[in-house]
Amino acid sequence: MEFLNLNILYLLVIIPLLVVYYILAGRKRASLVVSTVGGVKAPRTLRYWLRHVPFVLRLVALTVVIIALARPVVVNHQEETTTEGIDIVLAMDISGSMLARDFTPDRLSAAKQLATEFVAERTGDRISVVAFAGEAFTQCPLTSDQATVGTMLSRLRSGVVEDGTAIGNGLATAINRLRESGAKSKVVILLTDGVNNRGQISPIMAADIAKDLGIKVYTIGVGNRDKAPMPAYDPFGNITYVMADVEIDEELLRDIASKTSGEYFRASDNEALKAIYEQINEMEKSKVEVTHYTSYEELYMGWLVIALLLLAAEFVVARVILNRLPM
């Protein structure tokens, strides 16, 4: 319980003052002077014991009235949260070159791990995973279940489809996941380490479609800026690593990002890629609105009823009961 007019409670200071006045006034009552009261013992009747009850009832009634004037209330606080999430598609290159060892332990493993950390921060958003190499496919449809997205990311493997880098197909598949999305903000994060060399859809054509649908595309090029240990097979079919030039079509990735009001990033190691995901996370914030409601339940009426009952009881005791009792 709280009081809306808390200062009114200062009036309660008059209660002890009234008690002091009542006691002092009682001592000044007129008395009969006699030479001696020896042998005289006046009996104390019921009236004697009840004579202070009206004053007590009146005092309590006054206390209750002061409390009522202070407007006691019960305060109810409520909070309503409205979340407007973002639909995000992670389009990830899983071509053979993503096994290059210029990242720890390799590009694909680092990309999966950091993407999983990014997903964990996106509470309230729906996220999908698209993978592409020579072809593109949906690894995980749009879902707000972060654990499911993390599991699907961990299952990405190179070599499950024909090798190559079909950036256009990967972007088009990601756009298709968002085509019927009702979210106000739709984003594709496209990560690749190569040059578009496969697929039926031009990356620029896919970017134009994304622009028309209001989809923002962030592009990330991963790979060292010089040479990197690339996976290769020896004559016996065993995987080995040879130093090869890193070729990323940065101009194409910049054009895709520019057309869709996104941004292009280049990551040359794990730390740089982590910083890129953190930057995107900051730029694409979900909208959360919190509305606070406060309601007051007035209690003064109940206190006034109690005061009236006390005054009625005081009247009955003073005017009826005490008048009928013998002295």
C-alpha positions as CSV (number, residue, x, y, z in Angstrom):
1,M,0.0,0.0,0.0
2,E,1.2,3.5,-0.8
3,F,-0.1,7.0,-0.1
4,L,-0.7,9.6,-2.8
5,N,-0.9,12.5,-0.3
6,L,1.9,11.4,2.0
7,N,2.3,14.8,3.7
8,I,-1.2,14.5,5.2
9,L,0.1,11.8,7.5
10,Y,2.0,14.6,9.4
11,L,-1.4,15.4,11.0
12,L,-1.1,12.3,13.1
13,V,1.2,14.3,15.4
14,I,-2.0,15.8,16.9
15,I,-3.1,12.3,18.3
16,P,-0.5,12.2,21.1
17,L,-1.2,15.9,21.8
18,L,-4.9,15.1,22.3
19,V,-4.0,12.3,24.6
20,V,-1.9,14.6,26.8
21,Y,-4.7,17.2,26.8
22,Y,-7.3,14.6,27.8
23,I,-5.2,13.4,30.7
24,L,-4.4,16.9,32.0
25,A,-8.1,18.0,31.6
26,G,-9.2,15.0,33.7
27,R,-7.0,16.0,36.5
28,K,-8.5,19.5,36.7
29,R,-12.1,18.3,37.3
30,A,-13.9,19.9,40.2
31,S,-13.6,17.9,43.4
32,L,-15.4,17.9,46.9
33,V,-13.0,18.6,49.8
34,V,-13.7,16.5,52.9
35,S,-11.8,16.3,56.2
36,T,-11.2,12.6,55.8
37,V,-12.1,9.7,53.5
38,G,-11.0,7.1,56.0
39,G,-13.3,4.1,56.1
40,V,-15.0,5.2,52.8
41,K,-14.3,3.0,49.8
42,A,-16.3,3.9,46.7
43,P,-17.1,0.9,44.5
44,R,-15.8,1.0,40.9
45,T,-18.8,0.3,38.6
46,L,-18.9,-0.7,35.0
47,R,-19.5,3.0,34.1
48,Y,-16.1,3.8,35.8
49,W,-14.3,1.3,33.5
50,L,-16.1,2.5,30.3
51,R,-15.8,6.2,30.9
52,H,-12.7,6.5,28.6
53,V,-14.1,4.4,25.8
54,P,-15.8,7.3,23.8
55,F,-12.5,9.3,23.8
56,V,-10.6,6.3,22.6
57,L,-13.1,5.6,19.8
58,R,-13.1,9.2,18.8
59,L,-9.3,9.3,18.7
60,V,-9.1,6.1,16.6
61,A,-11.8,7.5,14.2
62,L,-9.7,10.7,13.8
63,T,-6.6,8.6,13.0
64,V,-8.5,6.6,10.4
65,V,-9.8,9.9,8.8
66,I,-6.3,11.2,8.5
67,I,-5.2,8.0,6.8
68,A,-8.1,8.2,4.4
69,L,-7.2,11.9,3.6
70,A,-3.7,10.6,2.7
71,R,-5.3,8.6,-0.1
72,P,-4.1,5.0,0.5
73,V,-3.8,3.1,-2.8
74,V,-2.7,-0.3,-4.0
75,V,-0.3,0.2,-6.9
76,N,-0.1,-2.3,-9.7
77,H,2.8,-2.2,-12.1
78,Q,2.6,-4.0,-15.5
79,E,5.1,-4.1,-18.4
80,E,4.3,-5.0,-22.0
81,T,7.2,-5.9,-24.3
82,T,6.8,-5.8,-28.1
83,T,9.6,-7.3,-30.1
84,E,10.0,-6.7,-33.8
85,G,12.7,-9.2,-35.0
86,I,14.7,-9.4,-38.2
87,D,14.7,-12.2,-40.7
88,I,18.3,-13.1,-41.5
89,V,19.7,-15.7,-43.9
90,L,23.3,-16.9,-43.5
91,A,24.5,-17.8,-47.0
92,M,27.8,-19.7,-46.6
93,D,30.3,-20.9,-49.1
94,I,31.2,-24.6,-48.5
95,S,33.4,-25.1,-51.6
96,G,36.7,-27.0,-51.3
97,S,38.7,-23.8,-51.0
98,M,36.9,-23.1,-47.7
99,L,39.2,-25.8,-46.1
100,A,42.2,-23.5,-46.6
101,R,44.4,-23.2,-43.5
102,D,44.9,-19.4,-43.3
103,F,42.2,-19.5,-40.6
104,T,42.2,-21.7,-37.5
105,P,41.6,-24.5,-38.0
106,D,40.3,-23.7,-41.5
107,R,38.0,-21.1,-43.1
108,L,34.9,-23.2,-43.0
109,S,35.3,-24.2,-39.4
110,A,36.0,-20.7,-38.3
111,A,33.1,-19.3,-40.2
112,K,30.7,-21.9,-38.7
113,Q,31.9,-21.2,-35.1
114,L,31.7,-17.4,-35.4
115,A,28.3,-17.6,-37.2
116,T,27.0,-19.7,-34.3
117,E,28.2,-17.1,-31.8
118,F,26.4,-14.5,-33.9
119,V,23.2,-16.5,-33.9
120,A,23.3,-16.8,-30.1
121,E,23.1,-13.0,-29.9
122,R,20.1,-12.6,-32.1
123,T,17.3,-13.2,-29.6
124,G,13.9,-12.7,-31.2
125,D,15.1,-12.9,-34.8
126,R,14.3,-15.7,-37.3
127,I,17.4,-17.1,-39.0
128,S,18.0,-19.4,-41.9
129,V,21.1,-21.1,-43.3
130,V,21.8,-21.5,-47.0
131,A,25.0,-23.3,-48.2
132,F,26.5,-23.2,-51.7
133,A,29.4,-24.5,-53.7
134,G,28.7,-25.5,-57.3
135,E,25.0,-25.6,-56.3
136,A,23.0,-24.1,-53.5
137,F,20.6,-25.6,-51.0
138,T,18.8,-24.7,-47.8
139,Q,20.4,-26.2,-44.7
140,C,17.9,-24.7,-42.3
141,P,14.6,-22.8,-42.9
142,L,13.7,-19.6,-41.1
143,T,13.4,-20.3,-37.4
144,S,13.7,-18.5,-34.1
145,D,15.1,-21.6,-32.5
146,Q,18.7,-20.6,-32.0
147,A,19.8,-24.1,-30.9
148,T,18.4,-25.6,-34.1
149,V,20.3,-23.0,-36.2
150,G,23.5,-23.7,-34.3
151,T,23.1,-27.5,-34.9
152,M,22.5,-27.0,-38.6
153,L,25.6,-24.8,-38.9
154,S,27.7,-27.4,-37.2
155,R,26.6,-30.0,-39.8
156,L,27.8,-28.0,-42.8
157,R,30.5,-29.9,-44.7
158,S,32.5,-29.3,-47.8
159,G,32.1,-31.9,-50.6
160,V,28.4,-32.7,-50.1
161,V,27.6,-31.0,-53.5
162,E,29.5,-30.5,-56.7
163,D,32.5,-28.2,-56.1
164,G,32.7,-24.7,-57.4
165,T,31.5,-21.2,-56.3
166,A,28.0,-20.4,-57.4
167,I,27.6,-17.0,-55.6
168,G,24.5,-16.1,-57.7
169,N,22.7,-19.3,-56.9
170,G,23.6,-19.0,-53.2
171,L,22.2,-15.4,-53.1
172,A,19.1,-16.4,-55.0
173,T,18.4,-19.3,-52.7
174,A,18.8,-17.0,-49.7
175,I,16.5,-14.4,-51.3
176,N,13.9,-17.1,-51.9
177,R,13.9,-17.9,-48.2
178,L,13.0,-14.2,-47.5
179,R,10.7,-13.6,-50.5
180,E,7.4,-14.2,-48.5
181,S,8.8,-12.9,-45.2
182,G,6.6,-10.4,-43.4
183,A,9.5,-8.9,-41.3
184,K,10.1,-5.2,-41.8
185,S,13.8,-5.9,-41.9
186,K,15.3,-8.7,-44.1
187,V,19.0,-9.4,-44.3
188,V,21.3,-11.8,-46.1
189,I,24.9,-12.3,-44.8
190,L,26.8,-13.8,-47.7
191,L,30.2,-15.3,-47.0
192,T,32.6,-16.6,-49.7
193,D,36.3,-17.0,-50.4
194,G,36.3,-17.2,-54.2
195,V,35.1,-16.0,-57.6
196,N,31.7,-16.8,-59.1
197,N,32.4,-19.7,-61.6
198,R,29.3,-21.8,-61.5
199,G,25.5,-21.6,-61.4
200,Q,22.7,-20.5,-63.6
201,I,22.0,-17.1,-61.9
202,S,24.1,-14.0,-62.2
203,P,25.1,-12.6,-58.8
204,I,24.2,-9.1,-60.1
205,M,20.8,-10.3,-61.2
206,A,20.3,-11.8,-57.8
207,A,21.3,-8.5,-56.2
208,D,18.8,-6.6,-58.3
209,I,16.1,-9.0,-57.1
210,A,17.2,-8.5,-53.5
211,K,17.0,-4.7,-54.0
212,D,13.5,-4.9,-55.4
213,L,12.3,-7.0,-52.4
214,G,13.9,-4.7,-49.9
215,I,16.5,-7.2,-48.8
216,K,19.8,-5.9,-47.5
217,V,22.9,-8.0,-48.3
218,Y,26.1,-7.9,-46.3
219,T,29.0,-9.6,-48.1
220,I,32.1,-11.0,-46.5
221,G,35.2,-12.1,-48.3
222,V,37.3,-14.5,-46.3
223,G,41.0,-15.3,-47.0
224,N,44.5,-14.1,-46.6
225,R,45.6,-11.2,-48.9
226,D,48.5,-13.2,-50.4
227,K,48.8,-16.9,-50.5
228,A,47.2,-19.6,-48.3
229,P,47.6,-23.4,-47.8
230,M,44.9,-24.8,-50.0
231,P,43.7,-28.5,-49.9
232,A,44.7,-30.7,-52.7
233,Y,44.9,-34.5,-53.4
234,D,48.1,-36.3,-54.0
235,P,48.4,-39.2,-56.5
236,F,47.2,-41.6,-53.8
237,G,44.0,-39.7,-53.1
238,N,45.2,-38.3,-49.8
239,I,44.6,-34.6,-48.9
240,T,47.6,-32.4,-48.9
241,Y,48.0,-28.7,-48.7
242,V,49.8,-26.5,-51.3
243,M,50.4,-22.7,-51.2
244,A,48.1,-21.0,-53.7
245,D,47.0,-17.5,-54.5
246,V,43.9,-16.2,-52.7
247,E,41.4,-15.0,-55.3
248,I,38.3,-13.2,-54.1
249,D,36.1,-11.1,-56.4
250,E,35.9,-8.1,-54.1
251,E,34.5,-5.9,-56.8
252,L,31.6,-8.2,-57.3
253,L,30.9,-8.4,-53.5
254,R,31.1,-4.6,-53.2
255,D,28.6,-4.2,-56.0
256,I,26.2,-6.7,-54.4
257,A,26.4,-4.9,-51.1
258,S,26.1,-1.4,-52.6
259,K,23.0,-2.3,-54.7
260,T,21.2,-3.5,-51.6
261,S,22.3,-0.8,-49.2
262,G,24.5,-3.3,-47.4
263,E,28.2,-3.3,-46.8
264,Y,31.2,-5.4,-47.9
265,F,33.8,-6.7,-45.4
266,R,37.1,-8.5,-45.8
267,A,38.3,-10.9,-43.2
268,S,41.9,-12.2,-43.3
269,D,41.9,-14.2,-40.0
270,N,39.6,-15.4,-37.2
271,E,39.7,-12.1,-35.2
272,A,38.8,-10.0,-38.2
273,L,35.9,-12.3,-39.1
274,K,34.7,-12.2,-35.4
275,A,34.8,-8.4,-35.5
276,I,32.8,-8.3,-38.7
277,Y,30.0,-10.4,-37.2
278,E,30.0,-8.2,-34.1
279,Q,29.8,-5.1,-36.3
280,I,26.8,-6.5,-38.3
281,N,25.2,-7.5,-35.0
282,E,25.4,-3.9,-33.9
283,M,24.1,-2.4,-37.2
284,E,21.1,-4.8,-37.4
285,K,19.4,-4.4,-34.0
286,S,16.0,-5.8,-33.4
287,K,13.3,-3.3,-32.3
288,V,12.2,-3.9,-28.8
289,E,9.5,-1.6,-27.3
290,V,8.7,-1.8,-23.6
291,T,5.5,-0.1,-22.4
292,H,4.9,0.4,-18.6
293,Y,1.5,0.5,-17.1
294,T,0.7,1.7,-13.6
295,S,-2.8,1.5,-12.1
296,Y,-4.0,2.7,-8.7
297,E,-6.7,1.1,-6.6
298,E,-8.1,3.7,-4.2
299,L,-8.7,2.4,-0.7
300,Y,-9.8,5.7,1.1
301,M,-13.5,4.8,1.0
302,G,-13.0,1.7,3.1
303,W,-11.1,3.7,5.7
304,L,-13.9,6.4,5.8
305,V,-16.4,3.6,6.4
306,I,-14.3,2.4,9.3
307,A,-14.2,6.0,10.7
308,L,-18.0,6.3,10.5
309,L,-18.5,3.0,12.3
310,L,-16.1,4.1,15.1
311,L,-17.9,7.4,15.5
312,A,-21.3,5.6,15.6
313,A,-19.8,3.3,18.3
314,E,-18.6,6.3,20.2
315,F,-22.1,7.9,20.1
316,V,-23.7,4.7,21.3
317,V,-21.3,4.3,24.2
318,A,-21.4,7.9,25.2
319,R,-25.1,8.7,24.7
320,V,-26.8,5.4,25.4
321,I,-24.7,2.9,27.4
322,L,-23.0,5.3,29.8
323,N,-26.2,7.3,30.4
324,R,-28.1,4.1,31.5
325,L,-25.4,2.7,33.8
326,P,-25.5,3.6,37.5
327,M,-22.8,6.0,38.7
